[in-house]
Each structure stands twice: as structure tokens, then as C-alpha cells.
């Protein structure tokens, strides 16, 4: 696994986690 591929993978996982966190906060506000 190349270094650039690792950075891209971490970026995708980080972005997905950030999106889920934002959605989670919005859902909690609606409750």
C-alpha cells in the first residue's frame, strides 16, 4: 500500500466520520 493511497483512505474515512457527526448533531437538535 503506497503512502498516497493511505492518505486518501484516511481522508475518506475522516470525511465520512465528519459527515456522520454533523448529521448526528442535527438529529439530536430535532429531538
mmCIF file of the N, C-alpha and C atoms, coordinates in Angstrom:
data_MODEL
# 
_entry.id   MODEL 
# 
loop_
_atom_site.group_PDB 
_atom_site.id 
_atom_site.type_symbol 
_atom_site.label_atom_id 
_atom_site.label_alt_id 
_atom_site.label_comp_id 
_atom_site.label_asym_id 
_atom_site.label_entity_id 
_atom_site.label_seq_id 
_atom_site.pdbx_PDB_ins_code 
_atom_site.Cartn_x 
_atom_site.Cartn_y 
_atom_site.Cartn_z 
_atom_site.occupancy 
_atom_site.B_iso_or_equiv 
_atom_site.pdbx_formal_charge 
_atom_site.auth_seq_id 
_atom_site.auth_comp_id 
_atom_site.auth_asym_id 
_atom_site.auth_atom_id 
_atom_site.pdbx_PDB_model_num 
ATOM 1  N N  . UNK A 1 1  ? 0.865   -1.196 0.000  1.00 0.00 ? 1  UNK A N  1 
ATOM 2  C CA . UNK A 1 1  ? 0.000   0.000  0.000  1.00 0.00 ? 1  UNK A CA 1 
ATOM 3  C C  . UNK A 1 1  ? 0.901   1.247  0.000  1.00 0.00 ? 1  UNK A C  1 
ATOM 4  N N  . UNK A 1 2  ? 0.694   2.090  -0.986 1.00 0.00 ? 2  UNK A N  1 
ATOM 5  C CA . UNK A 1 2  ? 1.532   3.284  -1.108 1.00 0.00 ? 2  UNK A CA 1 
ATOM 6  C C  . UNK A 1 2  ? 1.127   4.352  -0.094 1.00 0.00 ? 2  UNK A C  1 
ATOM 7  N N  . UNK A 1 3  ? 2.036   5.301  0.125  1.00 0.00 ? 3  UNK A N  1 
ATOM 8  C CA . UNK A 1 3  ? 1.776   6.366  1.102  1.00 0.00 ? 3  UNK A CA 1 
ATOM 9  C C  . UNK A 1 3  ? 0.581   7.203  0.678  1.00 0.00 ? 3  UNK A C  1 
ATOM 10 N N  . UNK A 1 4  ? 0.503   7.563  -0.609 1.00 0.00 ? 4  UNK A N  1 
ATOM 11 C CA . UNK A 1 4  ? -0.597  8.416  -1.093 1.00 0.00 ? 4  UNK A CA 1 
ATOM 12 C C  . UNK A 1 4  ? -1.941  7.708  -0.939 1.00 0.00 ? 4  UNK A C  1 
ATOM 13 N N  . UNK A 1 5  ? -1.957  6.395  -1.171 1.00 0.00 ? 5  UNK A N  1 
ATOM 14 C CA . UNK A 1 5  ? -3.203  5.639  -1.024 1.00 0.00 ? 5  UNK A CA 1 
ATOM 15 C C  . UNK A 1 5  ? -3.655  5.665  0.439  1.00 0.00 ? 5  UNK A C  1 
ATOM 16 N N  . UNK A 1 6  ? -2.689  5.588  1.368  1.00 0.00 ? 6  UNK A N  1 
ATOM 17 C CA . UNK A 1 6  ? -3.031  5.633  2.794  1.00 0.00 ? 6  UNK A CA 1 
ATOM 18 C C  . UNK A 1 6  ? -3.615  6.979  3.175  1.00 0.00 ? 6  UNK A C  1 
ATOM 19 N N  . UNK A 1 7  ? -3.041  8.044  2.621  1.00 0.00 ? 7  UNK A N  1 
ATOM 20 C CA . UNK A 1 7  ? -3.540  9.396  2.922  1.00 0.00 ? 7  UNK A CA 1 
ATOM 21 C C  . UNK A 1 7  ? -4.956  9.559  2.378  1.00 0.00 ? 7  UNK A C  1 
ATOM 22 N N  . UNK A 1 8  ? -5.194  9.044  1.168  1.00 0.00 ? 8  UNK A N  1 
ATOM 23 C CA . UNK A 1 8  ? -6.531  9.157  0.568  1.00 0.00 ? 8  UNK A CA 1 
ATOM 24 C C  . UNK A 1 8  ? -7.540  8.373  1.409  1.00 0.00 ? 8  UNK A C  1 
ATOM 25 N N  . UNK A 1 9  ? -7.139  7.167  1.841  1.00 0.00 ? 9  UNK A N  1 
ATOM 26 C CA . UNK A 1 9  ? -8.051  6.333  2.640  1.00 0.00 ? 9  UNK A CA 1 
ATOM 27 C C  . UNK A 1 9  ? -8.402  7.034  3.946  1.00 0.00 ? 9  UNK A C  1 
ATOM 28 N N  . UNK A 1 10 ? -7.396  7.594  4.609  1.00 0.00 ? 10 UNK A N  1 
ATOM 29 C CA . UNK A 1 10 ? -7.642  8.313  5.870  1.00 0.00 ? 10 UNK A CA 1 
ATOM 30 C C  . UNK A 1 10 ? -8.553  9.521  5.619  1.00 0.00 ? 10 UNK A C  1 
ATOM 31 N N  . UNK A 1 11 ? -8.330  10.206 4.494  1.00 0.00 ? 11 UNK A N  1 
ATOM 32 C CA . UNK A 1 11 ? -9.159  11.363 4.160  1.00 0.00 ? 11 UNK A CA 1 
ATOM 33 C C  . UNK A 1 11 ? -10.610 10.975 3.948  1.00 0.00 ? 11 UNK A C  1 
ATOM 34 N N  . UNK A 1 12 ? -10.833 9.842  3.261  1.00 0.00 ? 12 UNK A N  1 
ATOM 35 C CA . UNK A 1 12 ? -12.206 9.391  3.015  1.00 0.00 ? 12 UNK A CA 1 
ATOM 36 C C  . UNK A 1 12 ? -12.874 9.016  4.341  1.00 0.00 ? 12 UNK A C  1 
ATOM 37 N N  . UNK A 1 13 ? -12.153 8.248  5.168  1.00 0.00 ? 13 UNK A N  1 
ATOM 38 C CA . UNK A 1 13 ? -12.715 7.828  6.463  1.00 0.00 ? 13 UNK A CA 1 
ATOM 39 C C  . UNK A 1 13 ? -12.981 9.043  7.347  1.00 0.00 ? 13 UNK A C  1 
ATOM 40 N N  . UNK A 1 14 ? -12.049 9.996  7.353  1.00 0.00 ? 14 UNK A N  1 
ATOM 41 C CA . UNK A 1 14 ? -12.224 11.198 8.166  1.00 0.00 ? 14 UNK A CA 1 
ATOM 42 C C  . UNK A 1 14 ? -13.419 12.010 7.684  1.00 0.00 ? 14 UNK A C  1 
ATOM 43 N N  . UNK A 1 15 ? -13.564 12.127 6.376  1.00 0.00 ? 15 UNK A N  1 
ATOM 44 C CA . UNK A 1 15 ? -14.694 12.880 5.817  1.00 0.00 ? 15 UNK A CA 1 
ATOM 45 C C  . UNK A 1 15 ? -16.020 12.216 6.156  1.00 0.00 ? 15 UNK A C  1 
ATOM 46 N N  . UNK A 1 16 ? -16.073 10.897 6.058  1.00 0.00 ? 16 UNK A N  1 
ATOM 47 C CA . UNK A 1 16 ? -17.305 10.169 6.372  1.00 0.00 ? 16 UNK A CA 1 
ATOM 48 C C  . UNK A 1 16 ? -17.652 10.335 7.849  1.00 0.00 ? 16 UNK A C  1 
ATOM 49 N N  . UNK A 1 17 ? -16.639 10.265 8.711  1.00 0.00 ? 17 UNK A N  1 
ATOM 50 C CA . UNK A 1 17 ? -16.871 10.419 10.151 1.00 0.00 ? 17 UNK A CA 1 
ATOM 51 C C  . UNK A 1 17 ? -17.376 11.823 10.457 1.00 0.00 ? 17 UNK A C  1 
ATOM 52 N N  . UNK A 1 18 ? -16.820 12.823 9.770  1.00 0.00 ? 18 UNK A N  1 
ATOM 53 C CA . UNK A 1 18 ? -17.234 14.207 9.992  1.00 0.00 ? 18 UNK A CA 1 
ATOM 54 C C  . UNK A 1 18 ? -18.685 14.400 9.548  1.00 0.00 ? 18 UNK A C  1 
ATOM 55 N N  . UNK A 1 19 ? -19.055 13.827 8.406  1.00 0.00 ? 19 UNK A N  1 
ATOM 56 C CA . UNK A 1 19 ? -20.431 13.944 7.905  1.00 0.00 ? 19 UNK A CA 1 
ATOM 57 C C  . UNK A 1 19 ? -21.397 13.278 8.892  1.00 0.00 ? 19 UNK A C  1 
ATOM 58 N N  . UNK A 1 20 ? -21.032 12.077 9.361  1.00 0.00 ? 20 UNK A N  1 
ATOM 59 C CA . UNK A 1 20 ? -21.898 11.374 10.317 1.00 0.00 ? 20 UNK A CA 1 
ATOM 60 C C  . UNK A 1 20 ? -22.052 12.181 11.600 1.00 0.00 ? 20 UNK A C  1 
ATOM 61 N N  . UNK A 1 21 ? -20.968 12.827 12.044 1.00 0.00 ? 21 UNK A N  1 
ATOM 62 C CA . UNK A 1 21 ? -21.012 13.636 13.267 1.00 0.00 ? 21 UNK A CA 1 
ATOM 63 C C  . UNK A 1 21 ? -21.950 14.820 13.093 1.00 0.00 ? 21 UNK A C  1 
ATOM 64 N N  . UNK A 1 22 ? -21.883 15.478 11.921 1.00 0.00 ? 22 UNK A N  1 
ATOM 65 C CA . UNK A 1 22 ? -22.756 16.632 11.659 1.00 0.00 ? 22 UNK A CA 1 
ATOM 66 C C  . UNK A 1 22 ? -24.219 16.184 11.619 1.00 0.00 ? 22 UNK A C  1 
ATOM 67 N N  . UNK A 1 23 ? -24.489 15.061 10.945 1.00 0.00 ? 23 UNK A N  1 
ATOM 68 C CA . UNK A 1 23 ? -25.870 14.556 10.860 1.00 0.00 ? 23 UNK A CA 1 
ATOM 69 C C  . UNK A 1 23 ? -26.363 14.193 12.259 1.00 0.00 ? 23 UNK A C  1 
ATOM 70 N N  . UNK A 1 24 ? -25.502 13.557 13.060 1.00 0.00 ? 24 UNK A N  1 
ATOM 71 C CA . UNK A 1 24 ? -25.873 13.149 14.413 1.00 0.00 ? 24 UNK A CA 1 
ATOM 72 C C  . UNK A 1 24 ? -26.259 14.357 15.257 1.00 0.00 ? 24 UNK A C  1 
ATOM 73 N N  . UNK A 1 25 ? -25.489 15.456 15.128 1.00 0.00 ? 25 UNK A N  1 
ATOM 74 C CA . UNK A 1 25 ? -25.799 16.671 15.891 1.00 0.00 ? 25 UNK A CA 1 
ATOM 75 C C  . UNK A 1 25 ? -27.132 17.256 15.438 1.00 0.00 ? 25 UNK A C  1 
ATOM 76 N N  . UNK A 1 26 ? -27.399 17.259 14.136 1.00 0.00 ? 26 UNK A N  1 
ATOM 77 C CA . UNK A 1 26 ? -28.659 17.807 13.622 1.00 0.00 ? 26 UNK A CA 1 
ATOM 78 C C  . UNK A 1 26 ? -29.836 16.988 14.116 1.00 0.00 ? 26 UNK A C  1 
ATOM 79 N N  . UNK A 1 27 ? -29.680 15.665 14.146 1.00 0.00 ? 27 UNK A N  1 
ATOM 80 C CA . UNK A 1 27 ? -30.762 14.790 14.610 1.00 0.00 ? 27 UNK A CA 1 
ATOM 81 C C  . UNK A 1 27 ? -31.041 15.052 16.088 1.00 0.00 ? 27 UNK A C  1 
ATOM 82 N N  . UNK A 1 28 ? -29.977 15.212 16.882 1.00 0.00 ? 28 UNK A N  1 
ATOM 83 C CA . UNK A 1 28 ? -30.160 15.460 18.312 1.00 0.00 ? 28 UNK A CA 1 
ATOM 84 C C  . UNK A 1 28 ? -30.853 16.800 18.546 1.00 0.00 ? 28 UNK A C  1 
ATOM 85 N N  . UNK A 1 29 ? -30.592 17.804 17.703 1.00 0.00 ? 29 UNK A N  1 
ATOM 86 C CA . UNK A 1 29 ? -31.247 19.103 17.863 1.00 0.00 ? 29 UNK A CA 1 
ATOM 87 C C  . UNK A 1 29 ? -32.738 18.997 17.574 1.00 0.00 ? 29 UNK A C  1 
ATOM 88 N N  . UNK A 1 30 ? -33.113 18.099 16.642 1.00 0.00 ? 30 UNK A N  1 
ATOM 89 C CA . UNK A 1 30 ? -34.520 17.983 16.260 1.00 0.00 ? 30 UNK A CA 1 
ATOM 90 C C  . UNK A 1 30 ? -35.340 17.265 17.327 1.00 0.00 ? 30 UNK A C  1 
ATOM 91 N N  . UNK A 1 31 ? -34.684 16.482 18.188 1.00 0.00 ? 31 UNK A N  1 
ATOM 92 C CA . UNK A 1 31 ? -35.411 15.728 19.209 1.00 0.00 ? 31 UNK A CA 1 
ATOM 93 C C  . UNK A 1 31 ? -35.951 16.652 20.295 1.00 0.00 ? 31 UNK A C  1 
# 
